[in-house]
Amino acid sequence: MVDNENINQQTVSDQNNSSGSGTKTVLTGALVALLFLVLGIGIGFILFKSAPPDSADTFLNELQKTPVVASVNIVLAGTITEINDRDLTLERSDETMVITIRANEPTLGKIINPDPEDPNGFARMEDIALEDIKIGDSVSVSAIINNENMLEGVSVTVLPDKNALPRIN
């Protein structure tokens, strides 16, 4: 004869054990997830602290402190809208910038297009004086960051026309 009361008690006991086991699994999973979250935040913080600087100024300042870096060169391009002594105002895409040209021996030149009648002709560079640069000239200016952390033009090239300006990326 089958003892129904013992079977029912055993079934209830098995259900209680299985539901307790499920609760333990959920709690264990939650603890593991929490552990990974804490580790992820910690690793993210460490990586954030060692990430490169977020501003160009900070980056350039740190770069210039490195003994291996002799200079940081920057190329500016635009049309001259104003000349005041050694200061050239450049304009491009509705943006303007004033650049001071170095007082001691800047390199100044003008690109001369080849003669269209000469099939073997090449463009050439002609030396010019600062006074030869005029408002309306399209120029390319090579600049460095000087000891006062200011841009200083070290080379000015007058381009043949506005179409010769370097492209903006």
Wavefront OBJ file of the C-alpha trace (Angstrom):
o trace
v 0.000 0.000 0.000
v 1.189 3.476 -0.839
v 1.523 5.975 1.961
v 0.087 9.152 0.415
v 0.906 11.291 3.411
v 4.651 10.508 3.188
v 4.662 11.150 -0.561
v 2.939 14.525 -0.101
v 5.386 15.526 2.625
v 8.334 14.478 0.460
v 6.970 16.492 -2.501
v 6.507 19.612 -0.360
v 10.022 19.157 1.049
v 11.515 18.825 -2.471
v 9.721 21.977 -3.636
v 11.016 23.957 -0.650
v 14.572 22.785 -1.306
v 14.416 23.613 -5.024
v 13.007 27.090 -4.430
v 15.729 27.755 -1.839
v 18.330 26.635 -4.340
v 16.880 29.027 -6.947
v 17.045 31.924 -4.494
v 20.678 31.098 -3.742
v 21.454 31.052 -7.496
v 19.822 34.451 -8.022
v 21.686 35.938 -5.043
v 24.981 34.480 -6.239
v 24.377 35.894 -9.729
v 23.540 39.318 -8.297
v 26.699 39.307 -6.179
v 28.845 38.318 -9.191
v 27.222 41.081 -11.283
v 27.865 43.605 -8.499
v 31.482 42.469 -8.276
v 31.956 42.948 -12.027
v 30.304 46.375 -11.833
v 32.658 47.509 -9.055
v 35.689 46.127 -10.914
v 34.553 47.801 -14.141
v 34.164 51.166 -12.446
v 37.596 50.798 -10.828
v 39.297 49.854 -14.094
v 37.461 52.659 -15.921
v 38.677 55.174 -13.345
v 42.266 53.978 -13.704
v 42.082 54.192 -17.507
v 40.473 57.648 -17.315
v 43.324 58.898 -15.138
v 45.918 57.608 -17.618
v 44.047 58.853 -20.732
v 45.646 61.540 -22.905
v 44.780 65.151 -22.054
v 41.467 66.371 -23.395
v 42.588 69.802 -24.554
v 45.033 70.785 -27.260
v 46.591 73.425 -24.970
v 47.409 70.885 -22.287
v 48.727 68.449 -24.866
v 50.987 71.055 -26.513
v 52.286 72.281 -23.151
v 53.175 68.752 -22.082
v 54.695 67.996 -25.486
v 56.918 71.063 -25.335
v 58.283 70.005 -21.929
v 59.631 66.805 -23.473
v 63.379 67.220 -24.112
v 63.218 65.265 -27.372
v 60.732 67.719 -28.955
v 62.713 70.560 -30.530
v 59.654 72.479 -31.783
v 56.019 72.053 -32.677
v 55.238 73.325 -36.173
v 51.813 74.534 -37.252
v 50.737 75.572 -40.749
v 48.186 78.356 -41.140
v 46.588 79.257 -44.465
v 44.298 82.058 -45.532
v 43.929 85.392 -47.240
v 45.579 88.447 -45.704
v 42.959 91.001 -44.648
v 45.179 93.325 -42.615
v 48.875 94.050 -42.146
v 50.133 95.897 -39.063
v 53.938 95.976 -38.883
v 54.851 92.260 -38.425
v 51.274 91.146 -37.621
v 49.347 89.512 -40.454
v 45.599 88.951 -40.121
v 44.557 85.822 -41.993
v 40.968 84.968 -42.898
v 39.531 81.686 -44.059
v 36.001 80.289 -43.934
v 34.795 83.355 -41.969
v 37.444 82.784 -39.277
v 40.297 85.223 -38.657
v 43.599 84.903 -36.852
v 46.463 87.316 -36.260
v 49.955 85.864 -36.560
v 53.126 87.776 -35.721
v 56.006 87.123 -38.109
v 59.364 86.495 -36.459
v 61.643 89.551 -36.400
v 64.922 87.684 -36.940
v 65.272 86.139 -40.379
v 61.885 84.794 -41.324
v 61.752 82.863 -44.582
v 59.624 84.777 -47.052
v 58.834 83.599 -50.538
v 56.374 83.715 -53.369
v 55.433 80.856 -55.649
v 55.641 81.914 -59.276
v 53.534 79.856 -61.668
v 55.323 78.527 -64.734
v 55.008 80.361 -68.019
v 51.948 78.855 -69.740
v 53.819 79.102 -73.073
v 56.652 76.910 -71.787
v 55.585 73.218 -71.842
v 58.627 72.269 -69.721
v 58.134 75.063 -67.208
v 57.929 74.520 -63.482
v 56.628 76.669 -60.659
v 59.459 78.328 -58.772
v 59.974 80.087 -55.481
v 61.114 83.692 -55.465
v 62.523 85.391 -52.338
v 60.571 88.450 -51.230
v 60.643 91.006 -48.398
v 57.916 91.409 -45.797
v 56.947 94.675 -47.499
v 56.141 92.725 -50.691
v 53.262 90.916 -48.958
v 49.957 92.677 -49.642
v 46.365 92.619 -48.423
v 44.459 90.092 -50.523
v 47.433 87.717 -50.920
v 46.734 84.045 -50.266
v 49.438 82.740 -47.965
v 50.653 79.700 -46.131
v 52.401 80.507 -42.840
v 54.576 78.026 -40.962
v 54.536 78.859 -37.276
v 56.057 77.579 -34.059
v 55.035 77.996 -30.443
v 57.615 80.351 -28.961
v 58.895 80.581 -25.369
v 55.915 82.760 -24.400
v 53.527 80.027 -25.660
v 52.450 82.243 -28.544
v 52.357 81.368 -32.231
v 55.221 82.943 -34.144
v 55.390 82.878 -37.940
v 58.776 81.653 -39.165
v 57.963 81.256 -42.848
v 55.459 82.925 -45.165
v 54.756 81.680 -48.667
v 52.598 83.789 -50.949
v 50.564 81.409 -53.076
v 49.723 81.988 -56.746
v 45.966 82.274 -56.044
v 43.218 81.408 -53.571
v 42.729 78.010 -55.218
v 46.218 77.026 -54.041
v 45.268 77.182 -50.332
v 45.668 73.802 -48.623
v 42.400 71.927 -48.159
v 40.565 71.915 -44.852
v 39.911 68.381 -43.585
l 1 2 3 4 5 6 7 8 9 10 11 12 13 14 15 16 17 18 19 20 21 22 23 24 25 26 27 28 29 30 31 32 33 34 35 36 37 38 39 40 41 42 43 44 45 46 47 48 49 50 51 52 53 54 55 56 57 58 59 60 61 62 63 64 65 66 67 68 69 70 71 72 73 74 75 76 77 78 79 80 81 82 83 84 85 86 87 88 89 90 91 92 93 94 95 96 97 98 99 100 101 102 103 104 105 106 107 108 109 110 111 112 113 114 115 116 117 118 119 120 121 122 123 124 125 126 127 128 129 130 131 132 133 134 135 136 137 138 139 140 141 142 143 144 145 146 147 148 149 150 151 152 153 154 155 156 157 158 159 160 161 162 163 164 165 166 167 168 169
